[in-house]
Amino acid sequence: MHMAIPMLNLRREYEYMRREIDDALKRCLEHQQWIKGKELREFEERSAEYLGVKHTLGVSSGTDALVIALRALALKNEGREYFEPHAEILTTPFTFTATAEAILRAGATPVFIDVDSETFNIRADLMEEYIKTHPMPERIKGTVVVHLFGQSARMDEILDVARRYGLFVVEDTAQAFGGMWKNRKLGTMGDAGCFSFFPSKNLGCFGDGGMVVTNNTELAEYMRILANHGGRDKYMVELLGYNARLDTLQAAVLLVKLGYVDEFNERRRRLASLYTSGLEGLDGVITPVEMPHAFHVYHQYTLRITDGRRDLLREWLKERGVATMVYYPAPLNRLKLFEDRAKTHRGVETAEALSREVLSLPVEPLQEDEETAYITDCIKEFMCHG
Ligand SMILES: *Cc1c(COP(=O)(O)O)cnc(C)c1O
């Protein structure tokens, strides 16, 4: 048997909701309100309701959401447009570049703190260790935590450290729309939450898009100003801002997809449980850990292959038609971009080990059970006889 299974099948998702999407796009073609149209307002309102947060602002990408959130915090907390270069923001090295890139864009220095091997997310105890041993701890302003692959970071511990040392918390929720920690939606527990609607994300639009959310009204006001050229009024500009709005057309697509996000997250969770029950107990394979208080939405289903054969398994699956991805092949501290621009606390051994071990499998909401079973069988065959 041979099947061709891609990581993602966006066409299959489009076919699933084609009528609604086509109608939504047609309505935009009729009303022609391309910028700040009524779909944008409606999407912001509906996602505020869905997430349980006061303020939501559609923006042009997840990266812009992070930059805008951080700069709004510099304005609110420091009274400055950008952080001073020696201001430090703690983050994970095991994430997409944009997380730490945004810290640089906001003027501050990223400090990489290692992750734990279960959630793949930042460790609060190491954050505290870094703060306690810092000669000038007042330089540490906040943290950007990531809910990687749809799994919540350990929010109780993180919020506790943040509260005790007066740090702000930004949640990079680019991979976890609808994910939860103790029944609270990810992105709504810190000072600000940042979402990406890049097409491959678990809530994706038809191009670039993002959203920044907060419960703080002053912060929300700064965010809105920064995303609109730096002015409350279009022609009386006060700050150096961006043209970083979410298009009406993308909001129209997102309004349709928001109606499916719970169903699709449940489908992802079901696929994950099929994989996990099929692969559990296999030597050299560690399946994702679900924490008791977290609602994992499996933006990615990511195995750890601990016998050193990750790349061979990847090749084996490719020969059998199964696409896989390595998120991420190197921790961010290894990137040239951050060489002279970031600090790293101790070694980040877990992030280093994960970058050699992780393998993400196709986990597309409309994937057929036969496809999932085929992938599971191919992995078993390799691990036992390959
Ligand atoms: C995708 C992603 C981003 C950036 O989002 P864009 O919309 O592509 O700019 C930021 N952080 C994480 C963790 C991501 O996965």
The ligand as an SDF file (V2000), in Angstrom:
LIG
                    3D

 15 15  0  0  0  0  0  0  0  0999 V2000
    3.7040   31.7620   12.8480 C   0  0  0  0  0  0  0  0  0  0  0  0
    4.3100   32.2340   14.1040 C   0  0  0  0  0  0  0  0  0  0  0  0
    4.5920   33.5840   14.3290 C   0  0  0  0  0  0  0  0  0  0  0  0
    4.4980   34.6360   13.2590 C   0  0  0  0  0  0  0  0  0  0  0  0
    3.2710   34.7620   12.6500 O   0  0  0  0  0  0  0  0  0  0  0  0
    3.1740   35.3860   11.1670 P   0  0  0  0  0  0  0  0  0  0  0  0
    1.7130   35.5870   10.9880 O   0  0  0  0  0  0  0  0  0  0  0  0
    3.7640   34.3910   10.2330 O   0  0  0  0  0  0  0  0  0  0  0  0
    3.9130   36.6810   11.1790 O   0  0  0  0  0  0  0  0  0  0  0  0
    5.0710   33.9560   15.5670 C   0  0  0  0  0  0  0  0  0  0  0  0
    5.2860   33.0510   16.5320 N   0  0  0  0  0  0  0  0  0  0  0  0
    5.0390   31.7380   16.3600 C   0  0  0  0  0  0  0  0  0  0  0  0
    5.2740   30.7910   17.4870 C   0  0  0  0  0  0  0  0  0  0  0  0
    4.5580   31.2840   15.1270 C   0  0  0  0  0  0  0  0  0  0  0  0
    4.3290   29.9740   14.9550 O   0  0  0  0  0  0  0  0  0  0  0  0
  1  2  1  0
  2  3  1  0
  2 14  2  0
  3  4  1  0
  3 10  2  0
  4  5  1  0
  5  6  1  0
  6  7  2  0
  6  8  1  0
  6  9  1  0
 10 11  1  0
 11 12  2  0
 12 13  1  0
 12 14  1  0
 14 15  1  0
M  END
$$$$
